[in-house]
Amino acid sequence: MFPAAMLIVLVLGGMAIDVGLSQVRARELQSVAASSANDALASLDVVALRNTGDIRFDQARAQFIVAESVAAGPLPSATIDFVGVQLDSLGRAEFVVTLSLDVDLVIAPALPGNLETTRITRTQSVTILG
């Protein structure tokens, strides 16, 4: 009975390690998404915003700024899924950045089920006009 109980404890401990690693990477990815969304506000056309109230930004410049911010952060292998301006539920414009990351699991590859990585996606938005 003891060997079976020990095996169960080891499997559950291994799963806890993988879940913990995934949670840490998810928090780091959320932080990178937040900082890159703030950085991407530099692509906003401030002159047009002041003069006409129109929200315009340079998509290529925003994409470049987000890519630089991600590359300089702790997760340079994160992929950029979306960079752009959307309206929130109150109709306010917000700058949105969505990042994804494939996390290599530590213990799960040794278990049956062929699970080697898990994909984490995080979205962060910054309200342009409040």
Number of C-alpha atoms within 10 A of each C-alpha: 5 7 8 9 10 11 11 12 12 13 16 12 13 18 17 13 16 20 15 12 15 20 13 12 18 19 12 16 26 20 16 26 28 20 18 27 27 20 15 28 20 14 17 18 14 15 12 13 14 10 8 8 11 12 17 14 20 14 15 10 14 23 19 14 20 25 18 15 20 22 15 11 18 14 14 14 13 21 16 17 12 14 21 17 19 14 13 13 7 7 10 12 18 21 22 24 27 21 22 20 20 16 18 16 19 15 17 19 13 13 12 7 8 9 13 15 16 12 11 17 17 19 17 20 21 17 17 14 11 8
